[in-house]
Amino acid sequence: MATATGKIVAVNGNMITVAFTGAVAQNEVGYAVLGDKRLMAEIVRVRGSRCDMQVFDAKQFIDALFE
């Protein structure tokens, strides 16, 4: 299994935009890592080397942003 890595470049509620390297596909599940938290998210759109991901646990994600 190949691993893609990226950096969060935008946040809008529970949606994040990630600039990535490697290969990703729509509907894949990935993880947003913020500090020691690992939050599950689904890729909902891919545009070139950026993708939009929907974080499943929005409250945990927002709390992690402000720690």
C-alpha positions as a Markdown table, in Angstrom:
| # | Residue | x | y | z |
|---|---|---|---|---|
| 1 | Met | 0.0 | 0.0 | 0.0 |
| 2 | Ala | 1.4 | 3.4 | -1.0 |
| 3 | Thr | 1.4 | 6.3 | 1.4 |
| 4 | Ala | 0.5 | 9.8 | 0.5 |
| 5 | Thr | 1.5 | 12.7 | 2.7 |
| 6 | Gly | 0.4 | 16.3 | 2.8 |
| 7 | Lys | -0.1 | 19.5 | 4.6 |
| 8 | Ile | -3.4 | 21.1 | 5.6 |
| 9 | Val | -3.7 | 24.4 | 3.7 |
| 10 | Ala | -7.3 | 25.5 | 4.5 |
| 11 | Val | -10.0 | 24.7 | 7.0 |
| 12 | Asn | -13.8 | 25.4 | 6.5 |
| 13 | Gly | -15.8 | 23.8 | 9.3 |
| 14 | Asn | -15.2 | 20.1 | 9.1 |
| 15 | Met | -13.8 | 20.3 | 5.6 |
| 16 | Ile | -10.0 | 20.6 | 5.1 |
| 17 | Thr | -8.0 | 21.2 | 1.9 |
| 18 | Val | -4.7 | 19.3 | 1.8 |
| 19 | Ala | -1.8 | 19.8 | -0.6 |
| 20 | Phe | -0.4 | 16.3 | -1.0 |
| 21 | Thr | 2.4 | 14.3 | -2.6 |
| 22 | Gly | 1.7 | 10.7 | -3.8 |
| 23 | Ala | -1.5 | 9.3 | -5.1 |
| 24 | Val | -4.9 | 9.6 | -3.6 |
| 25 | Ala | -8.4 | 8.8 | -4.9 |
| 26 | Gln | -11.9 | 10.1 | -4.1 |
| 27 | Asn | -13.7 | 8.2 | -1.4 |
| 28 | Glu | -10.5 | 7.0 | 0.2 |
| 29 | Val | -10.2 | 7.3 | 4.0 |
| 30 | Gly | -7.2 | 9.2 | 5.3 |
| 31 | Tyr | -6.1 | 10.8 | 8.6 |
| 32 | Ala | -5.5 | 14.5 | 9.5 |
| 33 | Val | -2.8 | 14.6 | 12.2 |
| 34 | Leu | -2.9 | 17.6 | 14.5 |
| 35 | Gly | -0.4 | 17.3 | 17.3 |
| 36 | Asp | -1.0 | 14.0 | 19.0 |
| 37 | Lys | -4.5 | 13.6 | 17.5 |
| 38 | Arg | -5.2 | 11.5 | 14.5 |
| 39 | Leu | -8.6 | 12.3 | 13.0 |
| 40 | Met | -10.3 | 10.1 | 10.3 |
| 41 | Ala | -11.5 | 11.9 | 7.2 |
| 42 | Glu | -12.8 | 11.0 | 3.7 |
| 43 | Ile | -11.5 | 12.4 | 0.5 |
| 44 | Val | -14.5 | 14.0 | -1.2 |
| 45 | Arg | -12.7 | 15.8 | -4.1 |
| 46 | Val | -9.3 | 15.7 | -5.8 |
| 47 | Arg | -8.0 | 18.7 | -7.8 |
| 48 | Gly | -4.5 | 18.2 | -9.1 |
| 49 | Ser | -2.2 | 18.0 | -6.0 |
| 50 | Arg | -4.9 | 19.2 | -3.6 |
| 51 | Cys | -7.8 | 17.4 | -2.2 |
| 52 | Asp | -10.8 | 18.3 | 0.0 |
| 53 | Met | -11.4 | 16.0 | 3.0 |
| 54 | Gln | -14.4 | 15.8 | 5.3 |
| 55 | Val | -13.4 | 15.1 | 8.9 |
| 56 | Phe | -15.8 | 12.6 | 10.5 |
| 57 | Asp | -15.7 | 13.9 | 14.1 |
| 58 | Ala | -16.1 | 17.7 | 13.6 |
| 59 | Lys | -16.2 | 18.6 | 17.3 |
| 60 | Gln | -12.9 | 16.7 | 18.0 |
| 61 | Phe | -11.3 | 18.3 | 14.9 |
| 62 | Ile | -12.3 | 21.9 | 16.0 |
| 63 | Asp | -11.2 | 21.2 | 19.5 |
| 64 | Ala | -7.8 | 20.0 | 18.2 |
| 65 | Leu | -7.3 | 23.2 | 16.2 |
| 66 | Phe | -7.6 | 25.4 | 19.3 |
| 67 | Glu | -5.4 | 23.3 | 21.7 |
